[in-house]
């Protein structure tokens, strides 16, 4: 177990290393300054790494094996209603406990001065993901193509965006992007691929992927609908930020209250697993002590992650934004966004896993290394474009609608085998490390540039990091298919 934890810690540190390298380069070579509290920032990053390692190790000991075992048992029973119910419950529970979504929801509540309720936002996103995982299971079982679902879905996204208030658009697209991270991606991807492998006539690449993509898309619609209700029809009033900040109390009380809040966040997953294990399947857990220990590690990891965010990642993103704006060099700001996007994506564990699964599912057609490169370039370009939008002050509607219009067009033109994978890759690029840093960068830029509204302009970078990888992967598949056909033609 100690070796497994060390491996998780090494992976978490590897994810953080590119960020450290990029920040050091800009601090020493470009800005030629040293942060006021470098040790506190480094301590925060170290705590983030420790938290991620504990969290992932806890998942490996408890939630993941139990969840996968449940999915296999339901598939063997051949009961579609039970499988759909389990998919909804596990999708809902996993997203409610997603650390990146918790971070974004808290930021949104503070910045909107309480008008956007953080818990309500998380509940809406979790219900959306639960419903869409259930729909995705039905799609895999019935063999429905993903193209029509995605085209209709994103046309609906664009329609809702046209009517949504500016204050909610960036947040809605970010909320869709952060639903697929360290909890949901492994569970959802394993569920989809496992179902496709177990059903005769299903292709793992075509039918197994796509659940992650649906989990990204639907929250974009529901959160925008929530924003339309809050800003146009509800009488909810803004609350001064000071009123949202907890009163001063002893540090031990704060620690206990934070832990209690985290237990509340993670409890849904445990409840879902135990309910289906004991009351539906009527079987006991194989190793309850191991599962309980893993659950404790999940709680400790989440707590460390949140503390590390406050000490390290959020301050770094805000600090870099303020310093680069102070230099008044737009090109350096764009380069920083590009480098952060590329570096963090190349080290993203979920992307590595999905790329390898895709290569195994379609040997000869998909190369994991090329996919990683295309996705990393897409994320880098996307964040750079998002940073430019904030600096230019252009409404996010135009960029988002144009981006997804291109996605819909490419969905029609791209080979069938790449569509579901491309949409899934757009969802796995926003990691538990990237999301807080990119969110802080966007908020920091919007706060530092005169005339920008933090709620309207500060959110949206995560959305750009999700759109452009879909475009880059589909373009790669289209070009590769054309070149393959040209090579096969007789000369």
PATOR-885157 format. One record per residue (C-alpha): residue in one letter; residue number from 1; z, x, y. Coordinates in nm, 4 decimals. Layout:
! PATOR-885157
> A|NUM|Z|X|Y .
...
***
This chain:
! PATOR-885157
> X|1|0.0000|0.0000|0.0000 .
> X|2|0.0795|0.2886|0.2369 .
> X|3|-0.2701|0.4328|0.1791 .
> X|4|-0.4271|0.0953|0.2586 .
> X|5|-0.2244|0.0673|0.5799 .
> X|6|-0.3217|0.4215|0.6825 .
> X|7|-0.6857|0.3273|0.6206 .
> X|8|-0.6486|0.0185|0.8426 .
> X|9|-0.4802|0.2259|1.1137 .
> X|10|-0.7615|0.4801|1.0957 .
> X|11|-1.0212|0.2041|1.1327 .
> X|12|-0.8378|0.0514|1.4287 .
> X|13|-0.8108|0.3929|1.5972 .
> X|14|-1.1798|0.4524|1.5305 .
> X|15|-1.2590|0.1266|1.7105 .
> X|16|-1.0551|0.2362|2.0115 .
> X|17|-1.1883|0.5936|2.0240 .
> X|18|-1.5275|0.5063|2.1818 .
> X|19|-1.3465|0.3185|2.4585 .
> X|20|-1.1228|0.6203|2.5242 .
> X|21|-1.4247|0.8537|2.5341 .
> X|22|-1.6179|0.6313|2.7771 .
> X|23|-1.3146|0.5797|3.0035 .
> X|24|-1.2355|0.9542|3.0063 .
> X|25|-1.5975|1.0360|3.0908 .
> X|26|-1.5974|0.8012|3.3881 .
> X|27|-1.2487|0.8998|3.5043 .
> X|28|-1.3055|1.2770|3.4903 .
> X|29|-1.6804|1.3188|3.5443 .
> X|30|-1.7709|1.0235|3.7678 .
> X|31|-1.4569|0.9130|3.9524 .
> X|32|-1.2851|1.2532|3.9240 .
> X|33|-0.9425|1.0899|3.9253 .
> X|34|-0.6555|1.0353|3.6835 .
> X|35|-0.4972|0.6879|3.6394 .
> X|36|-0.1515|0.6420|3.7909 .
> X|37|0.0114|0.5631|3.4551 .
> X|38|-0.2010|0.7425|3.1932 .
> X|39|0.0799|0.7602|2.9371 .
> X|40|0.1514|0.3880|2.9624 .
> X|41|-0.2180|0.3106|2.9130 .
> X|42|-0.2382|0.5420|2.6108 .
> X|43|0.0793|0.3900|2.4701 .
> X|44|-0.0747|0.0451|2.5098 .
> X|45|-0.3883|0.1545|2.3216 .
> X|46|-0.1757|0.3069|2.0432 .
> X|47|0.0241|-0.0174|2.0117 .
> X|48|-0.3030|-0.2152|1.9956 .
> X|49|-0.4227|0.0087|1.7094 .
> X|50|-0.0907|-0.0337|1.5287 .
> X|51|-0.0992|-0.4099|1.5796 .
> X|52|-0.4537|-0.4428|1.4456 .
> X|53|-0.3653|-0.2303|1.1408 .
> X|54|-0.0552|-0.4374|1.0626 .
> X|55|-0.2437|-0.7617|1.1170 .
> X|56|-0.5354|-0.6658|0.8915 .
> X|57|-0.3041|-0.5295|0.6216 .
> X|58|-0.1092|-0.8544|0.6310 .
> X|59|-0.4302|-1.0548|0.5950 .
> X|60|-0.5368|-0.8419|0.2963 .
> X|61|-0.2037|-0.9062|0.1244 .
> X|62|-0.1733|-1.2759|0.1959 .
> X|63|-0.4287|-1.4980|0.3664 .
> X|64|-0.7561|-1.3427|0.2481 .
> X|65|-0.6944|-1.3267|-0.1294 .
> X|66|-0.5317|-1.6694|-0.1371 .
> X|67|-0.8068|-1.8240|0.0774 .
> X|68|-1.0897|-1.6722|-0.1269 .
> X|69|-0.9232|-1.7793|-0.4499 .
> X|70|-0.8940|-2.1349|-0.3214 .
> X|71|-1.2623|-2.1423|-0.2220 .
> X|72|-1.3652|-2.0185|-0.5675 .
> X|73|-1.1485|-2.2768|-0.7411 .
> X|74|-1.2954|-2.5601|-0.5341 .
> X|75|-1.6489|-2.4370|-0.6034 .
> X|76|-1.5752|-2.4255|-0.9769 .
> X|77|-1.4343|-2.7799|-0.9658 .
> X|78|-1.7643|-2.8933|-0.8126 .
> X|79|-1.5877|-3.1211|-0.5653 .
> X|80|-1.7796|-3.1266|-0.2359 .
> X|81|-1.5200|-3.3429|-0.0504 .
> X|82|-1.2406|-3.1003|-0.1413 .
> X|83|-1.4538|-2.8013|-0.0423 .
> X|84|-1.5442|-2.9627|0.2909 .
> X|85|-1.1797|-3.0508|0.3588 .
> X|86|-1.0724|-2.6956|0.2782 .
> X|87|-1.3489|-2.5535|0.5003 .
> X|88|-1.2388|-2.7687|0.7933 .
> X|89|-0.8712|-2.6836|0.7478 .
> X|90|-0.9201|-2.3074|0.7072 .
> X|91|-1.1664|-2.2918|1.0001 .
> X|92|-0.9225|-2.4756|1.2255 .
> X|93|-0.6200|-2.2729|1.1180 .
> X|94|-0.7922|-1.9356|1.1464 .
> X|95|-0.9201|-1.9969|1.4995 .
> X|96|-0.5883|-2.1332|1.6271 .
> X|97|-0.4377|-1.7965|1.5274 .
> X|98|-0.7257|-1.5834|1.6654 .
> X|99|-0.5737|-1.3145|1.8949 .
> X|100|-0.8818|-1.2781|2.1163 .
> X|101|-0.8981|-1.6545|2.1780 .
> X|102|-0.5277|-1.6564|2.2642 .
> X|103|-0.5908|-1.3789|2.5193 .
> X|104|-0.8899|-1.5559|2.6785 .
> X|105|-0.7102|-1.8934|2.6893 .
> X|106|-0.4078|-1.7404|2.8611 .
> X|107|-0.6302|-1.5691|3.1183 .
> X|108|-0.8167|-1.8956|3.1825 .
> X|109|-0.4934|-2.0903|3.2351 .
> X|110|-0.3592|-1.8378|3.4841 .
> X|111|-0.6856|-1.7985|3.6769 .
> X|112|-0.7492|-2.1750|3.6947 .
> X|113|-0.3872|-2.2180|3.8103 .
> X|114|-0.3077|-2.4402|3.5144 .
> X|115|-0.5960|-2.6796|3.5521 .
> X|116|-0.7469|-2.5480|3.2283 .
> X|117|-0.4654|-2.5779|2.9755 .
> X|118|-0.4609|-2.2769|2.7427 .
> X|119|-0.3270|-2.4618|2.4388 .
> X|120|-0.5684|-2.7533|2.4853 .
> X|121|-0.8559|-2.5074|2.5113 .
> X|122|-0.7525|-2.3378|2.1854 .
> X|123|-0.7101|-2.6751|2.0134 .
> X|124|-1.0597|-2.7884|2.1168 .
> X|125|-1.2171|-2.4635|1.9979 .
> X|126|-1.0241|-2.4737|1.6684 .
> X|127|-1.1253|-2.8358|1.5981 .
> X|128|-1.4865|-2.7454|1.6761 .
> X|129|-1.4862|-2.4506|1.4380 .
> X|130|-1.3174|-2.6530|1.1636 .
> X|131|-1.5814|-2.9255|1.1926 .
> X|132|-1.8665|-2.6769|1.1984 .
> X|133|-1.7415|-2.4838|0.8937 .
> X|134|-1.7338|-2.8152|0.7078 .
> X|135|-2.0905|-2.8861|0.8253 .
> X|136|-2.1991|-2.5361|0.7230 .
> X|137|-2.0610|-2.5870|0.3726 .
> X|138|-2.2611|-2.9089|0.3388 .
> X|139|-2.5716|-2.7226|0.4666 .
> X|140|-2.5329|-2.4509|0.2033 .
> X|141|-2.4711|-2.6964|-0.0789 .
> X|142|-2.7630|-2.9212|0.0226 .
> X|143|-2.9964|-2.6301|0.1014 .
> X|144|-3.0763|-2.7371|0.4589 .
> X|145|-3.2604|-2.4803|0.6715 .
> X|146|-3.0646|-2.3196|0.9539 .
> X|147|-3.3560|-2.3129|1.2023 .
> X|148|-3.3568|-2.6832|1.2881 .
> X|149|-2.9773|-2.6948|1.3212 .
> X|150|-2.9754|-2.3967|1.5587 .
> X|151|-3.2698|-2.5174|1.7693 .
> X|152|-3.1257|-2.8678|1.8113 .
> X|153|-2.7782|-2.7244|1.8680 .
> X|154|-2.8793|-2.4830|2.1413 .
> X|155|-3.0991|-2.7406|2.3128 .
> X|156|-2.7822|-2.9519|2.3260 .
> X|157|-2.5889|-2.6502|2.4590 .
> X|158|-2.8435|-2.6053|2.7392 .
> X|159|-2.8364|-2.9765|2.8230 .
> X|160|-2.4571|-2.9797|2.8523 .
> X|161|-2.4684|-2.6580|3.0596 .
> X|162|-2.6931|-2.8322|3.3116 .
> X|163|-2.4201|-3.0925|3.3792 .
> X|164|-2.1093|-2.8741|3.3359 .
> X|165|-1.9113|-2.7562|3.6406 .
> X|166|-1.9603|-2.3904|3.7358 .
> X|167|-1.5894|-2.3202|3.6765 .
> X|168|-1.6160|-2.3857|3.3020 .
> X|169|-1.9586|-2.2491|3.1981 .
> X|170|-1.8696|-1.8810|3.1612 .
> X|171|-1.5395|-1.9665|2.9947 .
> X|172|-1.7130|-2.2037|2.7499 .
> X|173|-1.9633|-1.9430|2.6381 .
> X|174|-1.6888|-1.6810|2.6104 .
> X|175|-1.4814|-1.9230|2.4018 .
> X|176|-1.7717|-1.9556|2.1589 .
> X|177|-1.8040|-1.5788|2.1370 .
> X|178|-1.4389|-1.5072|2.0604 .
> X|179|-1.4031|-1.7563|1.7739 .
> X|180|-1.5530|-1.5097|1.5273 .
> X|181|-1.3317|-1.2067|1.4978 .
> X|182|-1.0789|-1.0447|1.2669 .
> X|183|-0.9662|-1.3711|1.1045 .
> X|184|-1.2692|-1.5983|1.0891 .
> X|185|-1.5602|-1.3622|1.0142 .
> X|186|-1.4375|-1.2312|0.6752 .
> X|187|-1.3171|-1.5744|0.5593 .
> X|188|-1.6189|-1.7703|0.6791 .
> X|189|-1.8788|-1.5119|0.5715 .
> X|190|-1.7213|-1.4770|0.2256 .
> X|191|-1.7114|-1.8553|0.1884 .
> X|192|-2.0800|-1.8982|0.2774 .
> X|193|-2.2126|-1.6090|0.0677 .
> X|194|-1.9891|-1.7046|-0.2253 .
> X|195|-2.1219|-2.0614|-0.2206 .
> X|196|-2.4844|-1.9451|-0.2002 .
> X|197|-2.4319|-1.7116|-0.4951 .
> X|198|-2.2693|-1.9820|-0.7070 .
> X|199|-2.5347|-2.2528|-0.6510 .
> X|200|-2.8630|-2.2299|-0.8399 .
> X|201|-3.1687|-2.2050|-0.6175 .
> X|202|-2.9820|-2.0755|-0.3115 .
> X|203|-3.0665|-1.7449|-0.1431 .
> X|204|-2.7621|-1.5472|-0.0173 .
> X|205|-2.9498|-1.4158|0.2867 .
> X|206|-3.1108|-1.7462|0.3868 .
> X|207|-2.8372|-1.9884|0.2790 .
> X|208|-2.5212|-1.7737|0.2714 .
> X|209|-2.5307|-1.6631|0.6341 .
> X|210|-2.5176|-1.9046|0.9266 .
> X|211|-2.1580|-2.0322|0.9150 .
> X|212|-2.0512|-1.7745|1.1746 .
> X|213|-2.3424|-1.8739|1.3996 .
> X|214|-2.2458|-2.2413|1.3872 .
> X|215|-1.8844|-2.1481|1.4616 .
> X|216|-2.0043|-1.9749|1.7800 .
> X|217|-2.2368|-2.2518|1.8994 .
> X|218|-2.0343|-2.5729|1.8742 .
> X|219|-1.7317|-2.4598|2.0841 .
> X|220|-1.9759|-2.3882|2.3689 .
> X|221|-2.0588|-2.7590|2.3727 .
> X|222|-1.7063|-2.8973|2.3327 .
> X|223|-1.5446|-2.6656|2.5891 .
> X|224|-1.8080|-2.7587|2.8466 .
> X|225|-1.7436|-3.1263|2.7752 .
> X|226|-1.3722|-3.0542|2.8259 .
> X|227|-1.4581|-2.8872|3.1574 .
> X|228|-1.6633|-3.1872|3.2699 .
> X|229|-1.3641|-3.4121|3.1972 .
> X|230|-1.1100|-3.1810|3.3672 .
> X|231|-1.3090|-3.1119|3.6840 .
> X|232|-1.4900|-3.4415|3.7334 .
> X|233|-1.2872|-3.7226|3.5789 .
> X|234|-0.9294|-3.6015|3.5259 .
> X|235|-0.6557|-3.6151|3.7876 .
> X|236|-0.4984|-3.2910|3.6567 .
> X|237|-0.3941|-3.0856|3.9576 .
> X|238|-0.3850|-2.7094|3.9901 .
> X|239|-0.0419|-2.5499|3.9664 .
> X|240|0.0434|-2.2367|4.1683 .
> X|241|0.0239|-1.9242|3.9538 .
> X|242|0.3841|-1.8421|4.0261 .
> X|243|0.4893|-2.1635|3.8559 .
> X|244|0.3141|-2.0536|3.5369 .
> X|245|0.5043|-1.7261|3.5166 .
> X|246|0.8209|-1.7341|3.3101 .
> X|247|1.1470|-1.6797|3.4933 .
> X|248|1.3243|-1.3463|3.4551 .
> X|249|1.5274|-1.3216|3.1361 .
> X|250|1.6797|-1.0665|2.9036 .
> X|251|1.4210|-0.8601|2.7142 .
> X|252|1.5652|-0.9609|2.3765 .
> X|253|1.5245|-1.3295|2.4627 .
> X|254|1.1642|-1.2588|2.5660 .
> X|255|1.0929|-1.0799|2.2362 .
> X|256|1.2391|-1.3658|2.0308 .
> X|257|1.0509|-1.6310|2.2272 .
> X|258|0.7238|-1.4371|2.1921 .
> X|259|0.7774|-1.4017|1.8168 .
> X|260|0.8545|-1.7732|1.7899 .
> X|261|0.5306|-1.8481|1.9754 .
> X|262|0.3352|-1.6252|1.7367 .
> X|263|0.4912|-1.7968|1.4345 .
> X|264|0.3693|-2.1250|1.5812 .
> X|265|0.0201|-1.9739|1.6208 .
> X|266|-0.0088|-1.8375|1.2653 .
> X|267|0.1791|-2.1169|1.0874 .
> X|268|-0.1300|-2.3438|1.0540 .
> X|269|-0.3010|-2.0935|0.8223 .
> X|270|0.0060|-2.0750|0.5984 .
> X|271|0.0427|-2.4546|0.5952 .
> X|272|-0.3242|-2.5025|0.4997 .
> X|273|-0.3076|-2.2466|0.2203 .
> X|274|0.0171|-2.3823|0.0727 .
> X|275|-0.0964|-2.7442|0.1015 .
> X|276|-0.4196|-2.6887|-0.0893 .
> X|277|-0.2592|-2.4495|-0.3371 .
> X|278|0.0393|-2.6602|-0.4369 .
> X|279|-0.0479|-3.0219|-0.3521 .
> X|280|-0.4251|-3.0346|-0.4110 .
> X|281|-0.4854|-2.7818|-0.6887 .
> X|282|-0.1240|-2.8082|-0.8094 .
> X|283|-0.1012|-2.4381|-0.8923 .
> X|284|0.1604|-2.1847|-0.7848 .
> X|285|0.0784|-1.8648|-0.5952 .
> X|286|0.0119|-1.5620|-0.8142 .
> X|287|0.2444|-1.3352|-0.6144 .
> X|288|0.4549|-1.5285|-0.3602 .
> X|289|0.6629|-1.2239|-0.2549 .
> X|290|0.3478|-1.0269|-0.1742 .
> X|291|0.2065|-1.3213|0.0215 .
> X|292|0.5302|-1.3630|0.2190 .
> X|293|0.5414|-0.9913|0.3007 .
> X|294|0.1787|-1.0069|0.4163 .
> X|295|0.2584|-1.3012|0.6403 .
> X|296|0.5412|-1.1018|0.8050 .
> X|297|0.2973|-0.8152|0.8673 .
> X|298|0.0537|-1.0608|1.0282 .
> X|299|0.3249|-1.1737|1.2705 .
> X|300|0.4322|-0.8193|1.3564 .
> X|301|0.0702|-0.7130|1.4017 .
> X|302|-0.0045|-1.0028|1.6344 .
> X|303|0.3027|-0.9265|1.8416 .
> X|304|0.2116|-0.5581|1.8737 .
> X|305|-0.1463|-0.6521|1.9593 .
> X|306|-0.0394|-0.8790|2.2463 .
> X|307|0.2016|-0.6168|2.3837 .
> X|308|-0.0673|-0.3485|2.3628 .
> X|309|-0.3138|-0.5693|2.5488 .
> X|310|-0.0745|-0.6043|2.8405 .
> X|311|0.0003|-0.2310|2.8504 .
> X|312|-0.3422|-0.0875|2.7716 .
> X|313|-0.6667|-0.2807|2.7439 .
> X|314|-0.6281|-0.5323|3.0276 .
> X|315|-0.5123|-0.2656|3.2786 .
> X|316|-0.7948|-0.0288|3.1770 .
> X|317|-1.0629|-0.2937|3.2279 .
> X|318|-0.9213|-0.4022|3.5641 .
> X|319|-0.8642|-0.0413|3.6784 .
> X|320|-1.2171|0.0709|3.5905 .
> X|321|-1.3670|-0.2309|3.7680 .
> X|322|-1.1664|-0.1663|4.0858 .
> X|323|-1.2402|0.2074|4.0892 .
> X|324|-1.6128|0.1693|4.0247 .
> X|325|-1.6429|-0.1003|4.2919 .
> X|326|-1.4609|0.1365|4.5288 .
> X|327|-1.7300|0.3986|4.4679 .
> X|328|-1.9915|0.1443|4.5819 .
> X|329|-2.2352|0.2717|4.3180 .
> X|330|-2.3911|-0.0221|4.1328 .
> X|331|-2.5729|0.2069|3.8902 .
> X|332|-2.2441|0.3581|3.7635 .
> X|333|-2.0953|0.0123|3.7079 .
> X|334|-2.4005|-0.0955|3.5080 .
> X|335|-2.3909|0.2280|3.3065 .
> X|336|-2.0209|0.1761|3.2295 .
> X|337|-2.0885|-0.1757|3.0997 .
> X|338|-2.3824|-0.0487|2.8900 .
> X|339|-2.1859|0.2415|2.7379 .
> X|340|-1.8768|0.0329|2.6600 .
> X|341|-2.0935|-0.2307|2.4906 .
> X|342|-2.2877|0.0185|2.2806 .
> X|343|-1.9920|0.2385|2.1816 .
> X|344|-1.7583|-0.0395|2.0739 .
> X|345|-2.0270|-0.2297|1.8817 .
> X|346|-2.1398|0.0717|1.6764 .
> X|347|-1.7810|0.1051|1.5480 .
> X|348|-1.7237|-0.2688|1.4884 .
> X|349|-1.5929|-0.3195|1.1296 .
> X|350|-1.7200|-0.6778|1.1003 .
> X|351|-2.0708|-0.5623|1.1950 .
> X|352|-2.0568|-0.2867|0.9336 .
> X|353|-1.9522|-0.5374|0.6670 .
> X|354|-2.2165|-0.7975|0.7580 .
> X|355|-2.4901|-0.5310|0.7764 .
> X|356|-2.4055|-0.3996|0.4302 .
> X|357|-2.3929|-0.7527|0.2839 .
> X|358|-2.7327|-0.8299|0.4377 .
> X|359|-2.8869|-0.5106|0.2993 .
> X|360|-2.7566|-0.5931|-0.0482 .
> X|361|-2.8882|-0.9502|-0.0212 .
> X|362|-3.2385|-0.8390|0.0872 .
> X|363|-3.3074|-0.4843|-0.0356 .
> X|364|-3.6191|-0.3410|0.1232 .
> X|365|-3.6291|-0.5962|0.4061 .
> X|366|-3.2977|-0.5263|0.5799 .
> X|367|-3.1565|-0.1825|0.6651 .
> X|368|-2.7906|-0.1872|0.7682 .
> X|369|-2.8175|0.1170|0.9992 .
> X|370|-3.1161|-0.0260|1.1873 .
> X|371|-2.9419|-0.3630|1.2193 .
> X|372|-2.6321|-0.1936|1.3642 .
> X|373|-2.8457|-0.0053|1.6158 .
> X|374|-3.0351|-0.3180|1.7227 .
> X|375|-2.7129|-0.5165|1.7622 .
> X|376|-2.5414|-0.2367|1.9581 .
> X|377|-2.8386|-0.2090|2.1937 .
> X|378|-2.8372|-0.5867|2.2363 .
> X|379|-2.4678|-0.5913|2.3243 .
> X|380|-2.5083|-0.2978|2.5644 .
> X|381|-2.7985|-0.4598|2.7458 .
> X|382|-2.6186|-0.7952|2.7483 .
> X|383|-2.3018|-0.6594|2.9097 .
> X|384|-2.5079|-0.4634|3.1631 .
> X|385|-2.6979|-0.7807|3.2558 .
> X|386|-2.3689|-0.9723|3.2783 .
> X|387|-2.2210|-0.7056|3.5071 .
> X|388|-2.5308|-0.7230|3.7282 .
> X|389|-2.4920|-1.1009|3.7489 .
> X|390|-2.1351|-1.0675|3.8736 .
> X|391|-2.2368|-0.8094|4.1349 .
> X|392|-2.5361|-1.0181|4.2482 .
> X|393|-2.3326|-1.3411|4.2538 .
> X|394|-2.6068|-1.5387|4.0767 .
> X|395|-2.4867|-1.8556|3.8971 .
> X|396|-2.4401|-1.7956|3.5262 .
> X|397|-2.6328|-2.1149|3.4426 .
> X|398|-2.9677|-1.9505|3.5107 .
> X|399|-2.9021|-1.6482|3.2895 .
> X|400|-2.7487|-1.8441|3.0022 .
> X|401|-3.0154|-2.1123|2.9975 .
> X|402|-3.2956|-1.8550|3.0171 .
> X|403|-3.1327|-1.6441|2.7428 .
> X|404|-3.0940|-1.9284|2.4984 .
> X|405|-3.4427|-2.0595|2.5806 .
> X|406|-3.5711|-1.7211|2.4607 .
> X|407|-3.3469|-1.7497|2.1525 .
> X|408|-3.4916|-2.0925|2.0682 .
> X|409|-3.8472|-1.9594|2.1062 .
> X|410|-3.7771|-1.6562|1.8871 .
> X|411|-3.6165|-1.8840|1.6259 .
> X|412|-3.9551|-2.0530|1.5869 .
> X|413|-4.1441|-1.7213|1.5682 .
> X|414|-3.9048|-1.5072|1.3612 .
> X|415|-3.9270|-1.4770|0.9791 .
> X|416|-3.7122|-1.7306|0.7927 .
> X|417|-3.4997|-1.4648|0.6238 .
> X|418|-3.3660|-1.3205|0.9507 .
> X|419|-3.2694|-1.6371|1.1435 .
> X|420|-2.9247|-1.7107|0.9986 .
> X|421|-2.8336|-1.3400|0.9921 .
> X|422|-2.9412|-1.2883|1.3544 .
> X|423|-2.7250|-1.5764|1.4769 .
> X|424|-2.4308|-1.4511|1.2706 .
> X|425|-2.4706|-1.1010|1.4160 .
> X|426|-2.4488|-1.2514|1.7641 .
> X|427|-2.1053|-1.3813|1.6669 .
> X|428|-1.9551|-1.0699|1.5074 .
> X|429|-2.0223|-0.8346|1.7980 .
> X|430|-1.7225|-0.9428|2.0037 .
> X|431|-1.4307|-0.7689|1.8347 .
> X|432|-1.0575|-0.7888|1.8874 .
> X|433|-1.0888|-0.4673|2.0920 .
> X|434|-1.4067|-0.5467|2.2861 .
> X|435|-1.3100|-0.8977|2.3970 .
> X|436|-0.9943|-0.8118|2.5953 .
> X|437|-1.1571|-0.5077|2.7596 .
> X|438|-1.4769|-0.6899|2.8539 .
> X|439|-1.2801|-0.9934|2.9765 .
> X|440|-1.0631|-0.7679|3.1942 .
> X|441|-1.3754|-0.5895|3.3250 .
> X|442|-1.5378|-0.9183|3.4283 .
> X|443|-1.2197|-1.0510|3.5910 .
> X|444|-1.1620|-0.7153|3.7627 .
> X|445|-1.5161|-0.7101|3.9040 .
> X|446|-1.4936|-1.0692|4.0274 .
> X|447|-1.1535|-0.9956|4.1850 .
> X|448|-1.2787|-0.6809|4.3600 .
> X|449|-1.6063|-0.8107|4.5044 .
> X|450|-1.5780|-1.0179|4.8209 .
> X|451|-1.7104|-1.3709|4.7902 .
> X|452|-1.6713|-1.3959|4.4115 .
> X|453|-1.4674|-1.6672|4.2406 .
> X|454|-1.2710|-1.5248|3.9487 .
> X|455|-1.2956|-1.8385|3.7334 .
> X|456|-1.6671|-1.8910|3.8028 .
> X|457|-1.7829|-1.5287|3.8052 .
> X|458|-1.5160|-1.3456|3.6035 .
> X|459|-1.5915|-1.5029|3.2659 .
> X|460|-1.9252|-1.4864|3.0858 .
> X|461|-1.9618|-1.1216|2.9806 .
> X|462|-1.8719|-1.2068|2.6206 .
> X|463|-2.1470|-1.4701|2.6217 .
> X|464|-2.4033|-1.2092|2.7226 .
> X|465|-2.2734|-0.9822|2.4459 .
> X|466|-2.3476|-1.2646|2.1993 .
> X|467|-2.6915|-1.3743|2.3252 .
> X|468|-2.8737|-1.0422|2.3494 .
> X|469|-2.8011|-0.9182|1.9930 .
> X|470|-2.9631|-1.2371|1.8585 .
> X|471|-3.2712|-1.1582|2.0669 .
> X|472|-3.2833|-0.7889|1.9706 .
> X|473|-3.2454|-0.8557|1.5951 .
> X|474|-3.5104|-1.1303|1.5937 .
> X|475|-3.7517|-0.9108|1.7924 .
> X|476|-3.6908|-0.6284|1.5447 .
> X|477|-3.7688|-0.8621|1.2512 .
> X|478|-4.0845|-0.9959|1.4180 .
> X|479|-4.2146|-0.6452|1.4921 .
> X|480|-4.1220|-0.5184|1.1445 .
> X|481|-4.2994|-0.8141|0.9828 .
> X|482|-4.6143|-0.7539|1.1902 .
> X|483|-4.6187|-0.3821|1.1052 .
> X|484|-4.5691|-0.4621|0.7356 .
> X|485|-4.8668|-0.7012|0.7397 .
> X|486|-5.0807|-0.4431|0.9213 .
> X|487|-5.0011|-0.1809|0.6574 .
> X|488|-5.0954|-0.4223|0.3771 .
> X|489|-5.4366|-0.5038|0.5276 .
> X|490|-5.7268|-0.3134|0.3707 .
> X|491|-5.8788|-0.0502|0.5930 .
***
